[in-house]
Amino acid sequence: MTVIKINAITVPADSGDELAHRFAARAGAVDGAEGFEGFELLRPTDGRDQWLVITRWRDEDAFQGWLNSQDFAEGHRSAAERAGGDAPAPVSTHSEVWSYDVAGGSTPQ
């Protein structure tokens, strides 16, 4: 059964573009993970300061496998770190991961 993981990231208004840039720089890093089904980065449009990173996984074991993998660790290093430099300062002030199972829905025909 598909599981959904949502990382709710609190980002000051002046840092949103940098967050989007950092995600774009590592686009595709998770694509080859066993059981990975999809990813979306959602930018708030209603004045909120929480961005949502939504990933879909075949099951909890697939998500945990990726979370504990070397690929996860490497995918969360910045380009500067991969080149031997220092990590840039975080753009977020808080984040938390929410977990969901798909309980219903529809697909357009």
Sequence and secondary structure as in RCSB ss.txt:
>XXXX:A:sequence
MTVIKINAITVPADSGDELAHRFAARAGAVDGAEGFEGFELLRPTDGRDQWLVITRWRDEDAFQGWLNSQDFAEG
HRSAAERAGGDAPAPVSTHSEVWSYDVAGGSTPQ
>XXXX:A:secstr
  EEEEEEEE  GGGHHHHHHHHHHTTTTTTTSTTEEEEEEE   SS  EEEEEEEESSHHHHHHHHTSHHHHHH
TS HHHHTT      S SEEEEEEEE        
